[in-house]
Amino acid sequence: MDPIEHRRNLDGETLGWMRPEGEGFVVVDLLGHERTGVVDWFEAERTLDELGLSYLAEPYELLHDDGTWLRVRIAEVHAGRVRVKEDDGGAVGAPQVYYELPVPVPADRLRRVR
């Protein structure tokens, strides 16, 4: 069975998916990362509602092929890909440099800045 998309009630924005597993569901965020073990339907919905989209606005670091980390922001999230852009600190006129990652986003290539 395919994952079930869960949308926010107010505006219909997709928050993530509930992947059927056994007698329950595993919550998957928009980056394709599992956020729970197997939980019931209500817990899965509650988890996605609480998670929301705020984690997408956080600063991240992207691992370059040369082993260095670059500070980035998530620019777009689609079912099969995520686009991040080099964090320019909001500088007007700064070049817009984008990188594309597959979903699920490899955890060893993109990490939240702590």
N, C-alpha and C positions, 0 to 999 in steps of 0.2 A: 504494500500500500504506500502511496506517495505521501510526503509530508503535508500537513495541513497548515495553510497560511493563517496567521492570526493578525488581525488588523485592529488599530486603535478605534474606539467607538466614536470619538469626537470628529475625526476627519478622514477616517478610513485608511490612514497610513499603515503600511505593513510594518509590524514590529519583529517578526520572526516566524518560526515554524514549530509545529509540534509533530515530531516524527513518531508514528506508532511503533511500539516495541513491546512485544509480549502483551500483557494485560494493561499497559499504560502508554505513556508518551515521554519522549526525551525532548527538552526544549533546545532549539537551535537558534542562535542570534543571526543577525543579518550578515555577519562576517563568516558564517558557517561553523561557528564554534558551539559545541555542546555546553549548555549552561546548567543542566541538571542530570541526574541519573533518571531512572524510570519513575515517573510520578503520575498521579491521576490527572484527568482532564482539567479539573478546577485548579489544581496546583500549577499545571502548565500554563493556563491562561493567566493566573495571578502573577506568575513569574515573569511572563512577557510584558504584562501591563506595568509591573514595577520596574522592570529593566528599561522600558521605554526606548528612546533614541538618544539619550544624553551621552552615552558612551561614544557615539559617532563624532561628537564635537570635541572630544578630548584630544590633546596632542599625542602623537605617536612617533615612533622612530622606525625607519625602513632600513634594512640591512642591504648595503650595496654588494656587488660581486667582489669588490676589493676588500671586504671585511669591515668597512667603516659604516657608521650609523648616521643617517640623515633625518633631521626633524621634519615631519610631514603632518598634514591634516587630511582627513578623509573628505574628498570632494564629491564623490558619487558612489552609490551602492546599487547594484543590479543583481538579479538572480545568479548570474554566472561570473560577475567580475566586480572588483572594487577599484576605483581610481583614487589615488592619493596625490596631493600636490605638495611640493616643497613649501615648507612654512616660511613665508616671507615677512612675517610679523605685521602684516597688513600694509606693507609699503606700497604706496600708489606708484604705478608704472614699473614695478618689479616684474621681471620675466616670470611667466607662469610655466613651471616645469611639473609635468604630470608623469606618474608611473601607474601601470595597470597590474593588478594582482588577480589571481583566480579565486573563486569561492569554492571550498573554504580557504580562507587566507592562511597561508602557512605561518604558524605561530613563531617559527624561528626566523621569519623575514619581517614581521611587523609586530611591534610591542608598544604598549601604552607607556608614556613617559610618567614616571612616578614622582 
